[in-house]
Amino acid sequence: MQGDSREESSMGDFDFQRFVRAVLRQKFMILAFAVLGAVAAASYAFVATPIYESKAFVIPPTQNEIANFNYGRTRDAELTPYSIKDVYDIYTRRLQSESLRRDFFYKVYLPSLPEKKSKSSQDVLYADFSQVLRVVPPLKETGDRYVVIVQTSNPEQATKWAAAYIAQAGELAKKEMIRNLSIESEVRARNLEQQIVTTREASRVAREDSIVRLAEALRIAESIGLEKPPAITVSQSVIAGGESGQLTYMRGSIALKAEIKNIQARTSDDPFTDHLRELQGKYNFFKGLKTDATAVSTYRQDGDLELPDTPIKPNKALIIVLGIIFGFILGLAVVLLRGFFTAKSED
């Protein structure tokens, strides 16, 4: 048994040694395969279409850039001012929205494709577009900075698309903000209009009540023959009001008739209505409130977009190295196969 084991061991050593000698004998063949792999890889690397990458970084707007969104928005007006985060959240939702991606796909990406390729399956083309344009959410280290990455064979196109995409998201977010502000202003104006109507109605009722009280006081004054106020020292406030207006008759019938006639001749109760002018001023403000779109922004671009001058794909050095490795392995496999068939034929 030990003899058989030594014989098998020596046969294994012999086979390995024979393999090494075969490799050394055919090292030029292996080298030729490695060179062939390098040439093939280099051919691909230098012929393949280069891909350029452009990155656009966006960060929240400044307080000054959202100031006009908060024009007229105070807690006294029952409208909470928008914060930077409120505005930027609307922008980032738009930036990552599927609706914006689809719109950019149909209006920008598809028209840029050759006519033959643009007729391919929409699902396939959209999958390709998803690799061309990507929105990368912020990492913990970068906080609230989003990145829009565009990879195309044209460096100018990549830069243009990145800039256009973040700008389009900004316009959509700005329109949404202005639309929200407009609706809130209209609602506030309607509320104020209703308050004005209610206040005017209350003033009208108060005028009618005042006429009724004065008419009753006139009847009392006429019944006692009191035409003028008595020549006694009485507080005017007491005469005017008394106990719920009970002494109003002491003004005398002449004054009371004149006051009733004057009140009945009024064409408007507005000048005599408390807080009405304040409500009208607020109503006119919110009714005519407009936001200047050119004076606001929902994001900031962090840094300038520079034209990429070095392609990210293909990585020529890596491709050539992989070609050499693949050629070496292929040459080694050929040597092994030749050795295997040679050994079989000798047996």
C-alpha positions in Angstrom: 0.0 0.0 0.0 2.8 2.4 0.9 4.5 1.5 -2.4 1.3 2.4 -4.4 1.1 5.7 -2.5 4.7 6.6 -3.3 4.1 5.7 -6.9 0.9 7.8 -7.1 2.8 10.7 -5.5 5.7 10.4 -7.8 3.3 10.3 -10.8 1.6 13.5 -9.5 5.0 15.1 -9.2 5.9 13.9 -12.6 2.7 15.3 -14.2 3.1 18.7 -12.5 6.7 18.9 -13.6 5.7 17.9 -17.1 3.0 20.6 -17.1 5.6 23.2 -16.0 8.0 22.1 -18.7 5.2 22.3 -21.3 4.3 25.8 -20.2 8.0 26.8 -20.3 8.3 25.2 -23.8 5.2 27.1 -25.0 5.8 30.3 -23.2 5.9 32.2 -26.4 2.5 30.9 -27.3 1.1 32.1 -24.0 2.9 35.4 -24.5 1.3 35.6 -28.0 -2.2 35.1 -26.5 -1.5 37.8 -23.9 -0.3 40.2 -26.6 -3.3 39.3 -28.7 -5.6 40.0 -25.7 -3.9 43.3 -25.1 -4.3 44.3 -28.8 -8.0 43.3 -28.9 -8.6 45.2 -25.6 -6.7 48.3 -26.9 -8.7 48.2 -30.1 -12.0 48.2 -28.2 -10.8 50.9 -25.8 -9.7 53.3 -28.5 -12.7 52.6 -30.8 -15.4 52.6 -28.1 -17.5 55.8 -27.8 -16.2 57.9 -24.9 -18.7 58.8 -22.2 -18.5 62.1 -20.4 -20.0 62.9 -17.0 -21.4 66.2 -15.8 -22.5 66.8 -12.2 -24.8 69.6 -11.0 -25.0 70.2 -7.2 -28.0 72.0 -5.7 -28.5 73.3 -2.1 -31.3 75.2 -0.3 -32.0 78.9 -1.2 -31.0 81.8 1.1 -33.5 83.7 3.2 -33.3 86.6 0.8 -34.3 84.4 -2.1 -37.5 83.3 -0.4 -38.4 86.7 1.2 -41.0 87.6 -1.4 -42.8 84.3 -0.8 -43.5 85.6 2.7 -44.7 89.1 1.7 -47.8 89.8 3.7 -47.6 86.4 5.5 -47.6 87.2 9.2 -49.1 85.4 12.1 -51.5 88.4 12.6 -52.7 87.7 9.1 -53.2 84.0 10.1 -50.7 83.0 7.4 -47.6 81.2 8.6 -44.4 82.4 6.8 -42.6 79.8 4.8 -39.2 78.6 6.0 -36.2 77.7 3.8 -36.9 74.1 4.5 -40.5 74.4 3.4 -39.5 75.9 0.0 -36.5 73.5 -0.6 -38.7 70.5 0.2 -41.0 71.4 -2.6 -38.0 71.8 -4.9 -36.5 68.4 -4.0 -39.8 66.7 -4.5 -40.0 68.1 -8.0 -36.4 67.3 -8.6 -37.0 63.6 -7.9 -40.5 63.4 -9.4 -41.3 60.8 -12.0 -43.4 63.5 -13.9 -40.3 65.6 -14.4 -38.2 62.6 -15.6 -40.9 61.6 -18.1 -41.2 65.1 -19.4 -37.5 65.4 -19.8 -37.4 62.0 -21.4 -40.0 62.9 -24.1 -39.0 66.5 -24.7 -35.2 66.4 -24.5 -33.8 62.8 -24.5 -35.9 61.2 -27.3 -35.4 64.1 -29.8 -31.6 63.8 -29.3 -31.5 60.1 -30.4 -31.0 59.0 -34.0 -34.2 58.4 -35.9 -33.7 54.6 -36.1 -32.9 54.2 -32.4 -35.8 56.5 -31.3 -38.2 54.0 -32.8 -37.1 51.2 -30.4 -39.2 50.1 -27.4 -40.1 53.0 -25.1 -39.4 50.9 -22.0 -35.9 50.0 -23.2 -35.2 53.6 -24.1 -36.5 54.8 -20.7 -34.3 52.3 -19.0 -31.3 53.6 -21.0 -32.3 57.2 -20.0 -32.4 56.2 -16.3 -28.7 55.4 -16.7 -28.0 58.6 -18.5 -29.6 60.9 -16.0 -29.6 60.2 -12.3 -30.6 62.2 -9.2 -28.5 61.3 -6.1 -30.0 62.2 -2.7 -27.7 63.7 -0.1 -25.5 61.6 2.1 -25.3 62.4 5.8 -22.0 64.1 5.3 -23.4 66.5 2.7 -26.6 67.3 4.5 -29.1 68.7 2.1 -27.0 68.8 -1.2 -28.5 66.9 -4.1 -26.5 65.8 -7.2 -27.8 65.5 -10.7 -25.5 63.3 -12.8 -25.7 63.2 -16.6 -23.5 60.8 -18.7 -23.5 61.1 -22.5 -21.0 60.9 -25.3 -21.2 64.7 -25.8 -19.6 66.7 -23.0 -21.5 69.9 -24.0 -24.7 68.0 -24.1 -24.1 66.5 -20.6 -23.4 69.9 -19.1 -26.4 71.4 -20.9 -28.8 68.6 -19.7 -27.7 68.8 -16.1 -28.2 72.6 -16.0 -31.6 72.3 -17.8 -32.8 69.6 -15.5 -32.2 71.4 -12.2 -33.6 74.6 -13.8 -36.7 72.9 -14.9 -37.3 71.5 -11.5 -36.8 75.0 -10.1 -39.4 76.5 -12.4 -41.9 73.8 -11.5 -41.3 74.3 -7.8 -41.6 78.1 -8.2 -44.9 77.7 -10.0 -46.2 75.4 -7.3 -45.2 77.9 -4.6 -46.8 80.9 -6.4 -49.9 78.8 -7.1 -50.1 78.0 -3.4 -49.6 81.6 -2.4 -52.3 82.7 -4.9 -54.8 80.3 -3.5 -54.1 81.2 0.1 -54.4 84.9 -0.7 -57.7 84.4 -2.5 -59.0 82.4 0.5 -57.8 85.1 2.9 -59.5 87.8 0.7 -62.8 85.9 0.7 -62.7 85.6 4.4 -62.1 89.3 4.8 -64.8 90.1 2.3 -67.3 88.1 4.4 -66.1 89.9 7.5 -66.8 93.2 5.8 -70.3 92.1 4.8 -71.0 91.0 8.3 -69.6 94.2 9.8 -71.7 96.3 7.5 -74.8 94.4 8.3 -74.1 94.8 12.0 -73.7 98.5 11.5 -77.0 98.7 9.6 -78.8 96.9 12.3 -77.2 99.2 14.9 -78.3 102.3 12.9 -81.9 101.0 12.9 -81.8 100.3 16.6 -80.5 103.8 17.2 -83.4 105.3 15.3 -85.9 103.2 17.3 -84.3 104.4 20.6 -84.2 108.0 19.5 -87.8 107.9 18.3 -88.9 106.6 21.7 -87.0 109.3 23.5 -88.6 111.9 21.1 -92.1 110.7 22.1 -91.2 111.1 25.7 -89.8 114.6 25.2 -92.9 115.7 23.2 -95.2 114.3 25.8 -93.6 116.4 28.6 -93.1 119.4 26.3 -89.4 119.3 26.5 -88.0 121.0 23.4 -84.5 121.9 24.7 -82.3 120.3 27.3 -83.1 121.6 30.8 -80.9 124.4 32.3 -79.4 122.1 34.9 -76.0 120.6 35.3 -76.3 117.1 34.0 -73.5 115.0 32.6 -73.8 114.9 28.8 -72.9 111.2 28.9 -75.8 110.6 31.2 -78.1 112.5 28.8 -76.8 110.7 25.8 -77.0 107.2 27.3 -78.3 107.2 30.8 -79.4 103.8 32.0 -79.6 102.0 28.7 -80.6 105.3 27.0 -83.4 106.0 29.5 -82.5 109.7 29.8 -82.0 110.4 26.1 -85.3 112.3 26.0 -83.6 115.1 28.0 -81.8 116.3 24.9 -85.1 117.8 23.9 -87.4 117.2 21.0 -85.6 119.6 18.7 -82.3 117.9 19.0 -83.8 114.4 18.8 -85.7 115.2 15.6 -82.6 116.6 14.0 -80.6 113.5 14.9 -83.2 111.1 13.7 -83.5 113.0 10.4 -79.7 113.0 10.0 -79.4 109.3 10.7 -82.2 108.5 8.3 -80.6 110.6 5.6 -77.3 108.7 5.7 -76.3 107.1 2.4 -73.7 104.8 4.0 -72.9 103.6 7.4 -69.3 102.8 6.5 -67.7 106.0 8.1 -69.5 105.1 11.4 -68.6 101.4 11.4 -65.8 100.4 13.7 -62.8 98.5 12.2 -64.4 98.5 8.7 -61.6 100.5 7.1 -59.0 98.2 8.6 -60.8 95.2 7.1 -61.1 96.9 3.7 -57.4 97.7 3.7 -56.5 94.0 4.4 -59.0 92.8 1.8 -57.5 95.1 -0.9 -54.0 94.0 0.0 -54.7 90.2 -0.3 -56.9 90.7 -3.3 -54.1 92.3 -5.3 -51.2 90.4 -3.8 -48.9 89.0 -6.5 -45.5 87.3 -6.2 -42.8 88.4 -8.6 -41.4 85.2 -10.0 -38.1 86.9 -10.9 -37.4 87.9 -7.3 -37.6 84.4 -5.8 -35.8 81.1 -6.0 -36.4 77.6 -4.6 -32.8 76.4 -4.8 -29.2 77.4 -5.3 -26.7 75.8 -7.6 -23.6 74.9 -5.7 -20.6 75.8 -7.9 -20.4 76.3 -11.6 -21.0 73.6 -14.2 -17.7 73.0 -16.0 -17.4 71.3 -19.3 -15.9 67.8 -18.7 -12.7 67.2 -20.7 -11.9 63.6 -19.7 -14.2 60.7 -20.4 -15.1 58.4 -17.5 -15.7 55.5 -19.9 -14.0 53.5 -21.3 -11.2 53.1 -18.8 -8.5 52.3 -21.3 -5.8 51.3 -18.9 -8.1 48.9 -17.0 -9.5 47.4 -20.2 -5.9 46.7 -21.6 -4.9 45.1 -18.3 -8.0 42.9 -18.3 -7.3 42.0 -22.0 -3.7 40.9 -21.1 -5.0 38.8 -18.2 -7.7 37.3 -20.3 -5.2 36.5 -23.1 -2.8 35.0 -20.6 -5.5 32.7 -19.2 -6.7 31.8 -22.6 -3.1 30.9 -23.7 -2.7 28.8 -20.5 -5.9 27.0 -21.2 -4.7 26.2 -24.8 -1.4 24.8 -23.4 -3.3 22.6 -20.9 -5.6 21.3 -23.5 -2.7 20.5 -25.8 -0.9 18.7 -23.0 -4.0 16.8 -22.1 -4.6 15.5 -25.7 -0.9 14.8 -26.1 -0.9 12.6 -22.9 -4.1 10.8 -24.1 -2.5 10.0 -27.5 0.7 8.7 -25.8 -1.4 6.4 -23.6 
